[in-house]
Amino acid sequence: FLEKQLMNHQNTLSLGNIYFLERKLDEAWHYYQEASFLEPDNPWAHYWLAEIANKKGNKILAEQEYKKAIELGPEISWFYFALGEFYRKEGSLEKAIVEYQKSFNLYPESSWTHLALGEIYEAQNHLDLAYQHYRLAGDPPRHAFVSDGKIAWEATKRIEAKEEEIINQSLEAVKKDPEDGEARLALGNAYIILGEVEKA
């Protein structure tokens, strides 16, 4: 009986996936719900229910289902990332950061998590943190051919170019006036952002 029940669960989950890919959300919802009834401890049905609820604009239910997926599969980094994306799109950036960090802790090599954190920190003007995460996401040996990694690598170069320009301008200003406190501050901040703390 148990083997038959598991087979039924896999079938219903697979059918849900097929309908989801075909954008037949009502049919997909039906099979994901059935899968969750057949195997209550499997987190993936709840993840997909959350995705559908989110697409349909039911934000309360979506959040509940994402959290249920995490409760049942706390070792799966993708669930935390998905909840982080949900919070980010809702404008709850601090909540998003918390979930992204949980995802990152489980899967430090995740280029998409580092990219998401980099984009949030850059938007908040925390360029030192943004630069760190962009560099991790865009590390060419690992992610040169991954779209997220390419975007992050380009962002890394953008920040580097900006800060190097500030460094050059500040060095020139300090040469002209060694007591120029504003130029020295800008110079120090630029070095910190680029991780060259010893120069700051």
N, CA and C atoms as a LAMMPS dump frame, in Angstrom:
ITEM: TIMESTEP
0
ITEM: NUMBER OF ATOMS
600
ITEM: BOX BOUNDS ff ff ff
-5.0000000000000000e+02 5.0000000000000000e+02
-5.0000000000000000e+02 5.0000000000000000e+02
-5.0000000000000000e+02 5.0000000000000000e+02
ITEM: ATOMS id mol type element x y z
1 1 1 N 0.836 -1.217 0
2 1 2 C 0 0 0
3 1 3 C 0.865 1.258 0
4 2 1 N 1.934 1.231 0.846
5 2 2 C 2.809 2.4 0.965
6 2 3 C 3.506 2.68 -0.362
7 3 1 N 3.972 1.61 -1.042
8 3 2 C 4.643 1.787 -2.326
9 3 3 C 3.687 2.377 -3.355
10 4 1 N 2.442 1.899 -3.35
11 4 2 C 1.441 2.422 -4.277
12 4 3 C 1.137 3.886 -3.982
13 5 1 N 1.066 4.215 -2.673
14 5 2 C 0.786 5.597 -2.276
15 5 3 C 1.91 6.533 -2.727
16 6 1 N 3.183 6.076 -2.576
17 6 2 C 4.318 6.884 -2.986
18 6 3 C 4.308 7.074 -4.503
19 7 1 N 3.985 6.008 -5.227
20 7 2 C 3.918 6.098 -6.682
21 7 3 C 2.848 7.096 -7.098
22 8 1 N 1.7 7.043 -6.388
23 8 2 C 0.624 7.99 -6.693
24 8 3 C 1.079 9.419 -6.432
25 9 1 N 1.847 9.6 -5.339
26 9 2 C 2.351 10.936 -5.021
27 9 3 C 3.264 11.443 -6.129
28 10 1 N 4.206 10.589 -6.559
29 10 2 C 5.129 10.999 -7.614
30 10 3 C 4.378 11.322 -8.904
31 11 1 N 3.368 10.538 -9.215
32 11 2 C 2.577 10.786 -10.419
33 11 3 C 1.857 12.124 -10.34
34 12 1 N 1.231 12.382 -9.2
35 12 2 C 0.477 13.636 -9.07
36 12 3 C 1.413 14.841 -9.077
37 13 1 N 2.569 14.718 -8.444
38 13 2 C 3.543 15.811 -8.452
39 13 3 C 4.04 16.064 -9.874
40 14 1 N 4.305 14.99 -10.591
41 14 2 C 4.76 15.127 -11.979
42 14 3 C 3.679 15.772 -12.855
43 15 1 N 2.433 15.358 -12.649
44 15 2 C 1.335 15.955 -13.418
45 15 3 C 1.212 17.444 -13.095
46 16 1 N 1.378 17.77 -11.819
47 16 2 C 1.365 19.18 -11.43
48 16 3 C 2.433 19.965 -12.146
49 17 1 N 3.637 19.382 -12.238
50 17 2 C 4.746 20.057 -12.924
51 17 3 C 4.442 20.276 -14.406
52 18 1 N 3.836 19.277 -15.023
53 18 2 C 3.491 19.388 -16.444
54 18 3 C 2.502 20.535 -16.663
55 19 1 N 1.452 20.543 -15.842
56 19 2 C 0.45 21.6 -15.994
57 19 3 C 1.031 22.976 -15.655
58 20 1 N 1.947 23.022 -14.677
59 20 2 C 2.578 24.299 -14.318
60 20 3 C 3.382 24.83 -15.509
61 21 1 N 4.141 23.951 -16.152
62 21 2 C 4.944 24.363 -17.305
63 21 3 C 4.058 24.81 -18.463
64 22 1 N 2.854 24.237 -18.544
65 22 2 C 1.902 24.632 -19.579
66 22 3 C 1.084 25.858 -19.171
67 23 1 N 1.385 26.394 -17.976
68 23 2 C 0.704 27.572 -17.42
69 23 3 C -0.777 27.319 -17.172
70 24 1 N -1.112 26.071 -16.925
71 24 2 C -2.483 25.711 -16.526
72 24 3 C -2.488 25.604 -15.003
73 25 1 N -2.564 26.78 -14.375
74 25 2 C -2.315 26.866 -12.939
75 25 3 C -3.394 26.189 -12.106
76 26 1 N -4.645 26.233 -12.518
77 26 2 C -5.715 25.591 -11.747
78 26 3 C -5.528 24.081 -11.716
79 27 1 N -5.184 23.513 -12.879
80 27 2 C -4.953 22.072 -12.929
81 27 3 C -3.723 21.696 -12.11
82 28 1 N -2.662 22.503 -12.233
83 28 2 C -1.445 22.246 -11.461
84 28 3 C -1.731 22.314 -9.971
85 29 1 N -2.491 23.313 -9.57
86 29 2 C -2.858 23.465 -8.155
87 29 3 C -3.548 22.214 -7.634
88 30 1 N -4.479 21.681 -8.419
89 30 2 C -5.22 20.475 -8.026
90 30 3 C -4.265 19.319 -7.743
91 31 1 N -3.303 19.075 -8.628
92 31 2 C -2.409 17.934 -8.463
93 31 3 C -1.377 18.162 -7.367
94 32 1 N -0.931 19.401 -7.192
95 32 2 C -0.006 19.674 -6.092
96 32 3 C -0.704 19.493 -4.74
97 33 1 N -1.949 19.914 -4.66
98 33 2 C -2.696 19.694 -3.427
99 33 3 C -2.855 18.209 -3.155
100 34 1 N -3.192 17.461 -4.188
101 34 2 C -3.356 16.011 -4.024
102 34 3 C -2.044 15.373 -3.578
103 35 1 N -0.926 15.84 -4.157
104 35 2 C 0.38 15.317 -3.767
105 35 3 C 0.665 15.604 -2.297
106 36 1 N 0.279 16.793 -1.834
107 36 2 C 0.518 17.153 -0.428
108 36 3 C -0.335 16.307 0.516
109 37 1 N -1.504 15.876 0.053
110 37 2 C -2.351 14.999 0.873
111 37 3 C -1.779 13.578 0.907
112 38 1 N -1.264 13.106 -0.235
113 38 2 C -0.743 11.748 -0.318
114 38 3 C 0.556 11.583 0.465
115 39 1 N 1.383 12.612 0.476
116 39 2 C 2.64 12.563 1.227
117 39 3 C 2.849 13.889 1.951
118 40 1 N 2.237 14.056 3.118
119 40 2 C 2.24 15.345 3.835
120 40 3 C 3.632 15.866 4.189
121 41 1 N 4.624 14.964 4.287
122 41 2 C 5.957 15.395 4.71
123 41 3 C 6.852 15.804 3.548
124 42 1 N 6.366 15.718 2.32
125 42 2 C 7.182 16.107 1.18
126 42 3 C 7.048 17.617 0.944
127 43 1 N 8.173 18.354 0.966
128 43 2 C 8.093 19.827 0.886
129 43 3 C 7.815 20.38 -0.502
130 44 1 N 8.084 19.603 -1.555
131 44 2 C 8.033 20.165 -2.898
132 44 3 C 6.623 20.55 -3.343
133 45 1 N 5.629 19.776 -2.913
134 45 2 C 4.249 20.138 -3.261
135 45 3 C 3.913 21.513 -2.691
136 46 1 N 4.375 21.789 -1.469
137 46 2 C 4.089 23.089 -0.842
138 46 3 C 4.853 24.21 -1.533
139 47 1 N 6.068 23.913 -1.981
140 47 2 C 6.818 24.925 -2.734
141 47 3 C 6.054 25.321 -3.994
142 48 1 N 5.563 24.333 -4.723
143 48 2 C 4.85 24.641 -5.963
144 48 3 C 3.504 25.301 -5.702
145 49 1 N 2.862 24.931 -4.614
146 49 2 C 1.631 25.63 -4.23
147 49 3 C 1.929 27.099 -3.944
148 50 1 N 3.059 27.354 -3.304
149 50 2 C 3.47 28.74 -3.026
150 50 3 C 3.704 29.507 -4.322
151 51 1 N 4.362 28.853 -5.289
152 51 2 C 4.632 29.503 -6.571
153 51 3 C 3.335 29.892 -7.281
154 52 1 N 2.359 28.983 -7.251
155 52 2 C 1.084 29.277 -7.911
156 52 3 C 0.334 30.376 -7.175
157 53 1 N 0.283 30.286 -5.838
158 53 2 C -0.399 31.311 -5.053
159 53 3 C 0.216 32.682 -5.315
160 54 1 N 1.536 32.713 -5.416
161 54 2 C 2.237 33.968 -5.686
162 54 3 C 1.862 34.516 -7.062
163 55 1 N 1.849 33.638 -8.066
164 55 2 C 1.478 34.066 -9.419
165 55 3 C 0.048 34.575 -9.483
166 56 1 N -0.818 34.015 -8.648
167 56 2 C -2.23 34.411 -8.659
168 56 3 C -2.502 35.615 -7.763
169 57 1 N -1.458 36.101 -7.079
170 57 2 C -1.602 37.295 -6.259
171 57 3 C -2.059 37.053 -4.838
172 58 1 N -2.121 35.773 -4.429
173 58 2 C -2.51 35.457 -3.049
174 58 3 C -1.243 35.437 -2.202
175 59 1 N -0.811 36.609 -1.772
176 59 2 C 0.483 36.751 -1.113
177 59 3 C 0.52 36.093 0.259
178 60 1 N -0.575 36.156 0.984
179 60 2 C -0.611 35.549 2.317
180 60 3 C -0.426 34.046 2.218
181 61 1 N -1.184 33.418 1.307
182 61 2 C -1.079 31.969 1.135
183 61 3 C 0.291 31.59 0.59
184 62 1 N 0.816 32.388 -0.322
185 62 2 C 2.138 32.102 -0.88
186 62 3 C 3.191 32.07 0.22
187 63 1 N 3.18 33.071 1.081
188 63 2 C 4.152 33.113 2.18
189 63 3 C 3.996 31.898 3.087
190 64 1 N 2.764 31.532 3.387
191 64 2 C 2.509 30.373 4.24
192 64 3 C 3.061 29.096 3.617
193 65 1 N 2.853 28.936 2.323
194 65 2 C 3.293 27.714 1.654
195 65 3 C 4.817 27.669 1.516
196 66 1 N 5.447 28.813 1.259
197 66 2 C 6.913 28.833 1.236
198 66 3 C 7.457 28.422 2.607
199 67 1 N 6.873 28.954 3.653
200 67 2 C 7.328 28.626 5.007
201 67 3 C 7.066 27.16 5.344
202 68 1 N 5.976 26.607 4.827
203 68 2 C 5.679 25.19 5.045
204 68 3 C 6.71 24.326 4.332
205 69 1 N 7.091 24.719 3.127
206 69 2 C 8.134 23.983 2.402
207 69 3 C 9.443 24.002 3.189
208 70 1 N 9.788 25.157 3.765
209 70 2 C 11.004 25.267 4.572
210 70 3 C 10.905 24.414 5.832
211 71 1 N 9.737 24.413 6.45
212 71 2 C 9.529 23.608 7.656
213 71 3 C 9.765 22.123 7.369
214 72 1 N 9.298 21.673 6.205
215 72 2 C 9.414 20.254 5.856
216 72 3 C 10.76 19.916 5.213
217 73 1 N 11.412 20.915 4.634
218 73 2 C 12.709 20.676 3.984
219 73 3 C 13.726 21.718 4.366
220 74 1 N 14.075 21.826 5.643
221 74 2 C 14.965 22.903 6.097
222 74 3 C 16.371 22.828 5.525
223 75 1 N 16.717 21.678 4.933
224 75 2 C 18.056 21.509 4.367
225 75 3 C 18.133 21.942 2.9
226 76 1 N 17.018 22.359 2.314
227 76 2 C 16.983 22.701 0.889
228 76 3 C 17.151 24.211 0.727
229 77 1 N 18.3 24.63 0.233
230 77 2 C 18.631 26.06 0.155
231 77 3 C 17.682 26.819 -0.766
232 78 1 N 17.188 26.169 -1.811
233 78 2 C 16.351 26.839 -2.799
234 78 3 C 15.084 27.415 -2.185
235 79 1 N 14.541 26.748 -1.165
236 79 2 C 13.305 27.232 -0.542
237 79 3 C 13.526 28.584 0.133
238 80 1 N 14.67 28.745 0.795
239 80 2 C 14.984 30.028 1.432
240 80 3 C 15.187 31.113 0.376
241 81 1 N 15.857 30.728 -0.714
242 81 2 C 16.053 31.687 -1.804
243 81 3 C 14.701 32.13 -2.37
244 82 1 N 13.799 31.176 -2.567
245 82 2 C 12.474 31.501 -3.124
246 82 3 C 11.707 32.44 -2.197
247 83 1 N 11.776 32.191 -0.89
248 83 2 C 11.106 33.087 0.06
249 83 3 C 11.778 34.453 0.059
250 84 1 N 13.103 34.464 -0.074
251 84 2 C 13.819 35.733 -0.179
252 84 3 C 13.383 36.525 -1.399
253 85 1 N 13.231 35.846 -2.542
254 85 2 C 12.747 36.5 -3.753
255 85 3 C 11.336 37.057 -3.554
256 86 1 N 10.513 36.285 -2.859
257 86 2 C 9.147 36.731 -2.57
258 86 3 C 9.17 38.025 -1.77
259 87 1 N 9.974 38.052 -0.692
260 87 2 C 10.063 39.256 0.154
261 87 3 C 10.656 40.426 -0.628
262 88 1 N 11.657 40.137 -1.448
263 88 2 C 12.305 41.197 -2.221
264 88 3 C 11.305 41.882 -3.152
265 89 1 N 10.5 41.083 -3.839
266 89 2 C 9.517 41.647 -4.77
267 89 3 C 8.398 42.382 -4.037
268 90 1 N 8.194 42.023 -2.76
269 90 2 C 7.203 42.727 -1.949
270 90 3 C 7.788 43.986 -1.313
271 91 1 N 9.083 44.195 -1.496
272 91 2 C 9.729 45.389 -0.924
273 91 3 C 10.227 45.215 0.493
274 92 1 N 10.149 43.985 1.028
275 92 2 C 10.62 43.712 2.396
276 92 3 C 12.083 43.261 2.319
277 93 1 N 12.972 44.23 2.093
278 93 2 C 14.357 43.89 1.782
279 93 3 C 15.103 43.27 2.958
280 94 1 N 14.81 43.712 4.166
281 94 2 C 15.508 43.148 5.327
282 94 3 C 15.112 41.689 5.532
283 95 1 N 13.83 41.386 5.329
284 95 2 C 13.389 39.986 5.409
285 95 3 C 14.032 39.169 4.301
286 96 1 N 14.134 39.767 3.124
287 96 2 C 14.745 39.073 1.991
288 96 3 C 16.196 38.728 2.306
289 97 1 N 16.923 39.682 2.872
290 97 2 C 18.332 39.451 3.201
291 97 3 C 18.477 38.278 4.168
292 98 1 N 17.597 38.205 5.156
293 98 2 C 17.646 37.112 6.137
294 98 3 C 17.506 35.762 5.437
295 99 1 N 16.537 35.656 4.527
296 99 2 C 16.313 34.385 3.831
297 99 3 C 17.453 34.071 2.862
298 100 1 N 17.958 35.09 2.175
299 100 2 C 19.096 34.861 1.278
300 100 3 C 20.312 34.367 2.066
301 101 1 N 20.514 34.925 3.239
302 101 2 C 21.651 34.493 4.056
303 101 3 C 21.499 33.041 4.481
304 102 1 N 20.272 32.637 4.796
305 102 2 C 20.032 31.225 5.152
306 102 3 C 20.331 30.327 3.953
307 103 1 N 19.905 30.756 2.777
308 103 2 C 20.185 30 1.557
309 103 3 C 21.691 29.919 1.316
310 104 1 N 22.359 31.044 1.483
311 104 2 C 23.805 31.114 1.293
312 104 3 C 24.533 30.196 2.27
313 105 1 N 24.079 30.146 3.519
314 105 2 C 24.732 29.303 4.531
315 105 3 C 24.659 27.824 4.16
316 106 1 N 23.557 27.425 3.516
317 106 2 C 23.402 26.033 3.103
318 106 3 C 24.141 25.734 1.803
319 107 1 N 24.251 26.744 0.936
320 107 2 C 24.871 26.54 -0.37
321 107 3 C 25.704 27.767 -0.728
322 108 1 N 26.915 27.854 -0.16
323 108 2 C 27.75 29.048 -0.349
324 108 3 C 28.142 29.316 -1.8
325 109 1 N 28.089 28.298 -2.657
326 109 2 C 28.499 28.476 -4.05
327 109 3 C 27.386 29.032 -4.933
328 110 1 N 26.226 29.311 -4.34
329 110 2 C 25.062 29.738 -5.126
330 110 3 C 25.286 31.111 -5.76
331 111 1 N 25.445 31.145 -7.086
332 111 2 C 25.661 32.42 -7.77
333 111 3 C 24.418 33.297 -7.69
334 112 1 N 23.22 32.68 -7.753
335 112 2 C 22.002 33.49 -7.751
336 112 3 C 21.768 34.164 -6.408
337 113 1 N 22.146 33.494 -5.314
338 113 2 C 21.975 34.107 -3.993
339 113 3 C 22.928 35.279 -3.822
340 114 1 N 24.183 35.096 -4.218
341 114 2 C 25.156 36.187 -4.126
342 114 3 C 24.74 37.362 -5.011
343 115 1 N 24.228 37.062 -6.197
344 115 2 C 23.792 38.135 -7.09
345 115 3 C 22.643 38.919 -6.463
346 116 1 N 21.666 38.215 -5.896
347 116 2 C 20.522 38.887 -5.263
348 116 3 C 20.979 39.779 -4.109
349 117 1 N 21.877 39.259 -3.269
350 117 2 C 22.395 40.06 -2.156
351 117 3 C 23.195 41.25 -2.67
352 118 1 N 23.979 41.038 -3.711
353 118 2 C 24.745 42.135 -4.287
354 118 3 C 23.842 43.248 -4.781
355 119 1 N 22.763 42.88 -5.451
356 119 2 C 21.843 43.886 -5.999
357 119 3 C 21.144 44.664 -4.888
358 120 1 N 20.744 43.96 -3.83
359 120 2 C 20.092 44.656 -2.705
360 120 3 C 21.07 45.611 -2.035
361 121 1 N 22.27 45.12 -1.735
362 121 2 C 23.251 45.966 -1.046
363 121 3 C 23.673 47.154 -1.911
364 122 1 N 23.763 46.943 -3.228
365 122 2 C 24.111 48.067 -4.099
366 122 3 C 22.99 49.105 -4.094
367 123 1 N 21.733 48.638 -4.117
368 123 2 C 20.587 49.56 -4.07
369 123 3 C 20.568 50.344 -2.767
370 124 1 N 21.049 49.711 -1.681
371 124 2 C 21.112 50.38 -0.38
372 124 3 C 22.4 51.192 -0.21
373 125 1 N 23.228 51.206 -1.261
374 125 2 C 24.51 51.919 -1.268
375 125 3 C 25.524 51.327 -0.285
376 126 1 N 25.362 50.053 0.062
377 126 2 C 26.374 49.331 0.844
378 126 3 C 27.324 48.672 -0.158
379 127 1 N 28.15 49.501 -0.797
380 127 2 C 28.931 49.016 -1.926
381 127 3 C 30.001 48.011 -1.53
382 128 1 N 30.477 48.078 -0.285
383 128 2 C 31.471 47.095 0.142
384 128 3 C 30.862 45.696 0.174
385 129 1 N 29.646 45.579 0.746
386 129 2 C 28.96 44.284 0.798
387 129 3 C 28.528 43.84 -0.603
388 130 1 N 28.025 44.792 -1.387
389 130 2 C 27.614 44.474 -2.755
390 130 3 C 28.795 43.91 -3.539
391 131 1 N 29.943 44.564 -3.426
392 131 2 C 31.131 44.146 -4.165
393 131 3 C 31.558 42.734 -3.762
394 132 1 N 31.51 42.444 -2.467
395 132 2 C 31.89 41.113 -1.981
396 132 3 C 31.009 40.032 -2.601
397 133 1 N 29.699 40.261 -2.593
398 133 2 C 28.779 39.243 -3.105
399 133 3 C 28.832 39.148 -4.629
400 134 1 N 28.995 40.273 -5.299
401 134 2 C 29.151 40.224 -6.756
402 134 3 C 30.397 39.419 -7.135
403 135 1 N 31.474 39.624 -6.401
404 135 2 C 32.702 38.895 -6.702
405 135 3 C 32.507 37.393 -6.507
406 136 1 N 31.812 37.005 -5.448
407 136 2 C 31.563 35.586 -5.2
408 136 3 C 30.654 34.986 -6.267
409 137 1 N 29.675 35.764 -6.711
410 137 2 C 28.749 35.274 -7.736
411 137 3 C 29.394 35.23 -9.108
412 138 1 N 30.314 36.144 -9.364
413 138 2 C 30.872 36.282 -10.7
414 138 3 C 32.263 35.718 -10.869
415 139 1 N 32.689 34.882 -9.92
416 139 2 C 34.007 34.278 -9.996
417 139 3 C 34.122 33.465 -11.292
418 140 1 N 34.924 33.913 -12.278
419 140 2 C 34.947 33.261 -13.596
420 140 3 C 35.216 31.76 -13.592
421 141 1 N 36.143 31.242 -12.767
422 141 2 C 36.364 29.796 -12.828
423 141 3 C 35.109 28.971 -12.553
424 142 1 N 34.189 29.516 -11.78
425 142 2 C 32.982 28.752 -11.44
426 142 3 C 31.777 29.157 -12.263
427 143 1 N 31.643 30.446 -12.565
428 143 2 C 30.374 30.942 -13.086
429 143 3 C 30.47 31.724 -14.399
430 144 1 N 31.564 31.577 -15.125
431 144 2 C 31.749 32.399 -16.323
432 144 3 C 30.646 32.191 -17.356
433 145 1 N 30.072 30.991 -17.382
434 145 2 C 29.069 30.692 -18.4
435 145 3 C 27.663 30.596 -17.816
436 146 1 N 27.505 31.058 -16.604
437 146 2 C 26.195 31.09 -15.956
438 146 3 C 25.684 32.522 -16.024
439 147 1 N 24.427 32.703 -16.431
440 147 2 C 23.92 34.063 -16.645
441 147 3 C 24.027 34.917 -15.389
442 148 1 N 23.667 34.353 -14.221
443 148 2 C 23.773 35.11 -12.974
444 148 3 C 25.219 35.519 -12.716
445 149 1 N 26.139 34.589 -12.96
446 149 2 C 27.545 34.879 -12.747
447 149 3 C 28.049 35.971 -13.675
448 150 1 N 27.595 35.956 -14.913
449 150 2 C 28.016 36.982 -15.878
450 150 3 C 27.516 38.355 -15.454
451 151 1 N 26.248 38.43 -15.032
452 151 2 C 25.691 39.706 -14.569
453 151 3 C 26.489 40.224 -13.375
454 152 1 N 26.802 39.31 -12.446
455 152 2 C 27.544 39.706 -11.245
456 152 3 C 28.958 40.16 -11.593
457 153 1 N 29.587 39.462 -12.537
458 153 2 C 30.94 39.841 -12.954
459 153 3 C 30.944 41.234 -13.562
460 154 1 N 29.944 41.52 -14.371
461 154 2 C 29.831 42.853 -14.967
462 154 3 C 29.598 43.913 -13.886
463 155 1 N 28.788 43.564 -12.875
464 155 2 C 28.541 44.496 -11.772
465 155 3 C 29.818 44.743 -10.979
466 156 1 N 30.599 43.681 -10.789
467 156 2 C 31.889 43.817 -10.094
468 156 3 C 32.785 44.819 -10.821
469 157 1 N 32.872 44.652 -12.141
470 157 2 C 33.711 45.552 -12.927
471 157 3 C 33.18 46.985 -12.898
472 158 1 N 31.856 47.127 -12.862
473 158 2 C 31.248 48.466 -12.803
474 158 3 C 31.646 49.172 -11.508
475 159 1 N 31.558 48.461 -10.385
476 159 2 C 31.92 49.055 -9.095
477 159 3 C 33.42 49.348 -9.054
478 160 1 N 34.213 48.402 -9.564
479 160 2 C 35.666 48.621 -9.573
480 160 3 C 36.027 49.879 -10.357
481 161 1 N 35.416 50.033 -11.525
482 161 2 C 35.711 51.206 -12.359
483 161 3 C 35.334 52.495 -11.646
484 162 1 N 34.177 52.478 -11.005
485 162 2 C 33.704 53.667 -10.289
486 162 3 C 34.65 54.021 -9.141
487 163 1 N 35.017 53.011 -8.35
488 163 2 C 35.862 53.275 -7.181
489 163 3 C 37.289 53.633 -7.597
490 164 1 N 37.786 53.022 -8.667
491 164 2 C 39.133 53.361 -9.13
492 164 3 C 39.193 54.804 -9.638
493 165 1 N 38.101 55.248 -10.237
494 165 2 C 38.036 56.651 -10.668
495 165 3 C 38.066 57.575 -9.452
496 166 1 N 37.317 57.192 -8.395
497 166 2 C 37.328 57.985 -7.159
498 166 3 C 38.722 58 -6.55
499 167 1 N 39.399 56.834 -6.576
500 167 2 C 40.755 56.747 -6.026
501 167 3 C 41.704 57.684 -6.78
502 168 1 N 41.655 57.645 -8.092
503 168 2 C 42.542 58.502 -8.894
504 168 3 C 42.278 59.986 -8.646
505 169 1 N 40.986 60.351 -8.6
506 169 2 C 40.633 61.747 -8.349
507 169 3 C 41.07 62.183 -6.952
508 170 1 N 40.883 61.287 -5.986
509 170 2 C 41.236 61.623 -4.603
510 170 3 C 42.744 61.737 -4.431
511 171 1 N 43.487 60.847 -5.079
512 171 2 C 44.949 60.916 -4.997
513 171 3 C 45.461 62.231 -5.574
514 172 1 N 44.869 62.654 -6.667
515 172 2 C 45.254 63.931 -7.274
516 172 3 C 44.948 65.089 -6.329
517 173 1 N 43.773 65.015 -5.694
518 173 2 C 43.374 66.087 -4.771
519 173 3 C 44.301 66.15 -3.568
520 174 1 N 44.706 64.971 -3.056
521 174 2 C 45.598 64.919 -1.892
522 174 3 C 46.997 65.42 -2.254
523 175 1 N 47.431 65.146 -3.484
524 175 2 C 48.73 65.662 -3.94
525 175 3 C 48.736 67.188 -3.92
526 176 1 N 47.621 67.763 -4.363
527 176 2 C 47.517 69.222 -4.41
528 176 3 C 47.376 69.811 -3.011
529 177 1 N 46.636 69.09 -2.156
530 177 2 C 46.405 69.596 -0.799
531 177 3 C 46.393 68.416 0.173
532 178 1 N 47.549 68.111 0.8
533 178 2 C 47.639 66.975 1.723
534 178 3 C 46.661 67.063 2.899
535 179 1 N 46.124 68.245 3.154
536 179 2 C 45.194 68.416 4.27
537 179 3 C 43.725 68.303 3.825
538 180 1 N 43.498 67.913 2.59
539 180 2 C 42.131 67.793 2.069
540 180 3 C 41.45 66.578 2.707
541 181 1 N 40.712 66.834 3.793
542 181 2 C 40.066 65.754 4.549
543 181 3 C 38.996 65.027 3.753
544 182 1 N 38.259 65.764 2.932
545 182 2 C 37.191 65.151 2.13
546 182 3 C 37.757 64.161 1.116
547 183 1 N 38.863 64.544 0.487
548 183 2 C 39.5 63.659 -0.489
549 183 3 C 40.068 62.422 0.19
550 184 1 N 40.677 62.606 1.366
551 184 2 C 41.214 61.466 2.112
552 184 3 C 40.11 60.504 2.537
553 185 1 N 38.962 61.044 2.943
554 185 2 C 37.828 60.204 3.343
555 185 3 C 37.312 59.404 2.145
556 186 1 N 37.167 60.073 1.014
557 186 2 C 36.696 59.399 -0.201
558 186 3 C 37.675 58.31 -0.626
559 187 1 N 38.956 58.599 -0.486
560 187 2 C 40.005 57.641 -0.841
561 187 3 C 39.911 56.399 0.052
562 188 1 N 39.775 56.63 1.363
563 188 2 C 39.665 55.521 2.306
564 188 3 C 38.435 54.666 2.057
565 189 1 N 37.311 55.325 1.794
566 189 2 C 36.069 54.59 1.535
567 189 3 C 36.181 53.721 0.285
568 190 1 N 36.816 54.26 -0.743
569 190 2 C 36.975 53.517 -1.998
570 190 3 C 37.836 52.276 -1.783
571 191 1 N 38.923 52.428 -1.017
572 191 2 C 39.777 51.271 -0.742
573 191 3 C 39.024 50.217 0.072
574 192 1 N 38.219 50.663 1.034
575 192 2 C 37.44 49.716 1.849
576 192 3 C 36.454 48.944 0.982
577 193 1 N 35.771 49.643 0.09
578 193 2 C 34.795 48.998 -0.793
579 193 3 C 35.459 47.917 -1.641
580 194 1 N 36.689 48.198 -2.1
581 194 2 C 37.404 47.235 -2.935
582 194 3 C 38.15 46.18 -2.128
583 195 1 N 37.964 46.228 -0.8
584 195 2 C 38.586 45.219 0.059
585 195 3 C 40.061 45.449 0.332
586 196 1 N 40.562 46.617 -0.005
587 196 2 C 41.974 46.934 0.223
588 196 3 C 42.099 47.763 1.498
589 197 1 N 41.717 47.138 2.598
590 197 2 C 41.62 47.841 3.884
591 197 3 C 42.956 48.371 4.335
592 198 1 N 44.043 47.645 4.002
593 198 2 C 45.374 48.076 4.452
594 198 3 C 45.774 49.419 3.848
595 199 1 N 45.193 49.768 2.703
596 199 2 C 45.492 51.055 2.069
597 199 3 C 44.645 52.189 2.618
598 200 1 N 43.517 51.83 3.243
599 200 2 C 42.576 52.849 3.73
600 200 3 C 43.193 53.611 4.888
